[in-house]
Amino acid sequence: MSPDRLSATFAALADPTRRAILARLASSETSVTDLAEPVSKHLKVLERAGLIERGREAQWRPCRLKATPLKDIAQWVEYYRRHWEESFDRLEGYLKELQRKNKSQEIQRKEKRDARKT
């Protein structure tokens, strides 16, 4: 096998989707339509979610990104980001309070020990 062909083979095997296609073909001969079915299912899910729009221009079936639903996701994530930041801020305040109390107790214990020594 020539080095260029070997490189092409390794490059083809580098992608997990292509390896899955080969695994499927190893069990039986399969049509291109059947091989494309998983991709088609993913496209349908994306289309139902409003994330892509599919068109038709002669034999070409272009897909376009529709980013508006991603804005809704960003707003949803932002709400929870603020929630968690506020929770972490409260936790930080509580931990600082515990550290102050602990430090104060350590000082009192040290003062008692020092008082006993004298």
C-alpha positions as CSV (number, residue, x, y, z in Angstrom):
1,M,0.0,0.0,0.0
2,S,1.4,3.4,-0.9
3,P,2.0,6.0,1.8
4,D,-0.6,8.4,0.4
5,R,-3.2,5.6,0.3
6,L,-2.3,4.6,3.9
7,S,-2.6,8.3,5.0
8,A,-6.0,8.5,3.3
9,T,-7.1,5.3,5.0
10,F,-6.0,6.6,8.4
11,A,-7.7,10.0,7.8
12,A,-10.9,8.2,6.9
13,L,-10.8,6.1,10.0
14,A,-10.1,9.1,12.2
15,D,-13.8,10.1,12.3
16,P,-16.1,8.1,14.6
17,T,-19.1,8.5,12.2
18,R,-17.1,7.0,9.4
19,R,-16.0,4.1,11.7
20,A,-19.6,3.5,12.5
21,I,-20.5,3.3,8.8
22,L,-17.8,0.7,8.3
23,A,-19.0,-1.3,11.3
24,R,-22.5,-1.3,9.9
25,L,-21.3,-2.3,6.5
26,A,-19.2,-5.1,8.1
27,S,-22.4,-6.8,9.2
28,S,-24.2,-6.5,5.9
29,E,-24.5,-4.6,2.6
30,T,-26.5,-1.4,3.2
31,S,-28.0,1.3,1.0
32,V,-26.8,4.9,1.0
33,T,-30.4,5.8,2.1
34,D,-30.1,3.5,5.1
35,L,-26.7,4.8,6.0
36,A,-27.9,8.4,5.8
37,E,-31.0,7.7,8.0
38,P,-29.3,8.5,11.4
39,V,-28.2,11.9,10.0
40,S,-31.7,12.5,8.6
41,K,-33.2,11.7,12.0
42,H,-30.9,14.3,13.7
43,L,-31.8,16.9,11.1
44,K,-35.5,16.2,11.8
45,V,-35.0,16.7,15.5
46,L,-33.1,20.0,14.9
47,E,-35.9,21.2,12.5
48,R,-38.6,20.3,15.0
49,A,-36.7,22.3,17.6
50,G,-36.6,25.3,15.2
51,L,-32.8,25.3,15.2
52,I,-32.5,24.7,11.4
53,E,-34.6,25.3,8.4
54,R,-34.5,23.0,5.3
55,G,-35.1,24.2,1.8
56,R,-35.3,22.8,-1.6
57,E,-33.6,24.1,-4.7
58,A,-33.8,21.5,-7.5
59,Q,-31.7,18.5,-6.3
60,W,-30.0,20.5,-3.6
61,R,-31.5,20.5,-0.1
62,P,-29.9,23.3,1.8
63,C,-30.1,23.6,5.6
64,R,-29.8,26.9,7.4
65,L,-29.2,27.7,11.0
66,K,-32.0,29.5,12.9
67,A,-30.4,30.9,16.0
68,T,-33.5,32.4,17.7
69,P,-34.1,29.3,19.9
70,L,-30.5,29.6,21.0
71,K,-31.3,33.1,22.4
72,D,-34.0,31.5,24.5
73,I,-31.5,28.9,25.8
74,A,-29.0,31.7,26.6
75,Q,-31.7,33.6,28.7
76,W,-32.6,30.4,30.5
77,V,-29.0,29.6,31.3
78,E,-28.4,33.2,32.4
79,Y,-31.3,32.9,35.0
80,Y,-29.7,29.9,36.5
81,R,-26.2,31.4,36.3
82,R,-27.4,34.3,38.4
83,H,-29.1,31.9,40.8
84,W,-25.9,29.8,41.3
85,E,-23.7,32.9,41.7
86,E,-26.0,34.3,44.4
87,S,-26.0,30.9,46.1
88,F,-22.2,30.7,46.0
89,D,-22.0,34.3,47.3
90,R,-24.2,33.4,50.3
91,L,-22.1,30.2,50.8
92,E,-18.9,32.3,50.7
93,G,-20.4,34.7,53.3
94,Y,-21.3,31.8,55.5
95,L,-17.8,30.3,55.3
96,K,-16.2,33.6,56.1
97,E,-18.4,33.9,59.1
98,L,-17.4,30.4,60.3
99,Q,-13.8,31.2,59.7
100,R,-14.2,34.4,61.8
101,K,-15.9,32.5,64.6
102,N,-13.2,29.8,64.4
103,K,-10.4,32.3,64.6
104,S,-12.1,34.1,67.5
105,Q,-12.4,30.8,69.3
106,E,-8.8,30.0,68.7
107,I,-7.8,33.4,70.1
108,Q,-9.9,32.8,73.2
109,R,-8.4,29.4,73.7
110,K,-4.9,30.8,73.3
111,E,-5.6,33.6,75.8
112,K,-6.9,31.0,78.3
113,R,-3.8,28.8,77.8
114,D,-1.5,31.9,78.2
115,A,-3.5,32.9,81.4
116,R,-3.0,29.5,82.9
117,K,0.8,29.6,82.2
118,T,1.2,32.8,84.2
